[in-house]
Amino acid sequence: MLSLMTTLGGLGSHLGGWRHPRAWTGTAMNLDQQIELARIAERGLFDLLFLADGNAVRQMDKPALFEAVSFSDRPTGFEPVTLMAALAQHTSRIGLLATATTTYEQPWTLARKFASLDHLSGGRACWNIVTSSYPGDSRNFGREDHVPRGERYARASEFVEVCKGLWDSWAPDAFPEDKDSGRYLRADRVRTLDHHGVHFDVAGPLNVARMPQGYPVLFHAGQSEPGRELAARHADCVFSVSGDIKVGRDFATDMRQRAVRHGRAASDIRIYPGATAYVAQSMAEADELFEELQSLISPSVGVPYLSKLVEEDLSGYPVDGPLPDLSGEVSGLSSFRTTIAAMAERDGLTIRETYERVLPTMGHVLFKGTATDVADQMQEWHDSGAADGFLLSAPALPFGLESIVDLLVPELQRRGLYRTAYTGSTLRENLGLPIPRNPHFDLALSGTEQS
Ligand SMILES: Cc1cc2nc3c(=O)[nH]c(=O)nc-3n(C[C@H](O)[C@H](O)[C@H](O)COP(=O)(O)O)c2cc1C
């Protein structure tokens, strides 16, 4: 079965999406509209709503980009866990994927927030573990420079271990609240952590009871060597940045092999390529929307935006010449840099041709056409092992998401590729993931947990 998730936020995934006459305005900070998007996605039986995040207003040093506003720049928006807690009260089944950074947060506060979100949502919390891709975030945390990648991932690894330790603080039956005997809690069903590591010293226990899912579902998007290793050890699901199906399959195979090397099953890790879907009643209609949105991108932002995505200033190179060598390491978004460079080299693209191809999807896959056309492409990715699901973004909102739900979802269901109803109440149940067992308390007493 394919799993679908979509992006909240409100700008649409196309750089010109927010300018479309039928696109909503003000969505980034409008709770009613976020609720409406969540309800559309839940009507489409999506597994997850996703909100990306950073800790800075980006591109202030690049005026053209700052004014152009893409969804990946999110100059203002809701803090993700806060928004998801609000959406939990207006939805009942869809999972809530909030981004939070291990580079600038503390494990104690974050473990608490996600445990609370899981309780508030009846077991639908999901954490996008990031190490902060935007270098400028550091300046809001007292650092002039971005923390180097190796250090970020070392901290991330210890951070996740500490969170898991805190989430294991309480047995599920720790609170009998027996009015007759006067026993509120069982002191033998809680455990301190006493973690003393390189980056953190955390005593524990957590002051939130064992959450319905045991741990939130863990997502990760890192594509570098340490990023993949972190995902292989801890993540239930990973984003893939794969310009084409072969790259996607290679990434998926690599991640599944890494999971096995960490003592997990290959199927324990789910792969979600990012894609933008233009779904319409006819190919001509889909093309028309695509061209209309393309015309809303100012030509002056093409080179700066591509420069941003590949983390290299391309302004000094001829726009109708090839990209320079991009094999050098960068501290931020290495995944887009590598994928875009490989695509440009493979197809012999100039800088102009590269940005024309990349900007409509911001480096992700493009699916365009009727529901049948788009379902064919998605099925090919799924059947080839490149995708267990998709981060399926709509180019403009809300109508792009409505087309996905009203046209594409029935076609996927007709093919038996997609659920016709939610089968569980927690996100883990809907994804077919087990509830992690709490290693400190015996299973006989802890009821619902599985090994
Ligand atoms: C679909 C997707 C969503 C992402 N969301 C965020 C985000 O919300 N915040 C963030 O700091 N980084 C985000 N990233 C960046 C990744 O966390 C990661 O830093 C990036 O892919 C580079 O990989 P590396 O960290 O292994 O070099 C995202 C990446 C992808 C592909």
The ligand as an ORCA input file, in Angstrom:
! r2SCAN-3c Opt
* xyz 0 1
  C      11.697     16.684      2.306
  C      12.737     17.355      3.140
  C      12.332     18.134      4.205
  C      13.281     18.774      5.005
  N      12.851     19.560      6.024
  C      13.752     20.244      6.754
  C      13.332     21.120      7.773
  O      12.154     21.288      8.008
  N      14.280     21.784      8.481
  C      15.627     21.621      8.254
  O      16.426     22.241      8.934
  N      16.050     20.783      7.284
  C      15.150     20.107      6.528
  N      15.572     19.294      5.518
  C      17.020     19.121      5.319
  C      17.487     17.814      5.904
  O      17.191     17.717      7.276
  C      18.986     17.609      5.694
  O      19.724     18.544      6.431
  C      19.342     17.750      4.248
  O      18.606     16.823      3.495
  C      20.858     17.555      4.015
  O      21.280     16.313      4.460
  P      22.494     16.217      5.467
  O      22.042     16.937      6.714
  O      22.679     14.744      5.706
  O      23.637     16.866      4.805
  C      14.659     18.634      4.723
  C      15.047     17.849      3.648
  C      14.113     17.217      2.859
  C      14.561     16.380      1.728
*
